[in-house]
Amino acid sequence: MTVLNRERIAALYADIERAADLRPAIAQIKETIEIKSAHLWRAEAGSCCFGPEVARCIDAELQILENTLQCLEREDRAGGIELLREYERLLT
C-alpha cells in the first residue's frame, strides 16, 4: 500500500487522460483514501503529537480524494484531474 505522492500523481494524470480503463486509477485513489482514513483516525484519537491541526489537514485531503473518486466513477476525467491538482497543492 502506498499513498499518492507527487510522482504517483503525475503518473495518475497520464492514466486518467489516456487510459481506456479508469479502474487502476480508481483503485489507487481508493487505496490512498483507506490509508488517509487510518491516519485521520490516529490523529483524532490523540495518538498524534500535532493534534487537531493534523486531523483537519487529513480531513481536507480525504474530502478531495473522495470527490475525485466520485468524478472518476462517473467517468468525469476533467473533474478528477482538477481535483487531483487541488490535492497536489495541499501536498506542497
Secondary structure, 3 states (H helix, E strand, C coil): CCCCCHHHHHHHHHHHHHCCCCHHHHHHHHHHHHHHHHHHHHHHCCCCCCCHHHHHHHHHHHHHHHHHHHHHHCCCHHHHHHHHHHHHHHHC
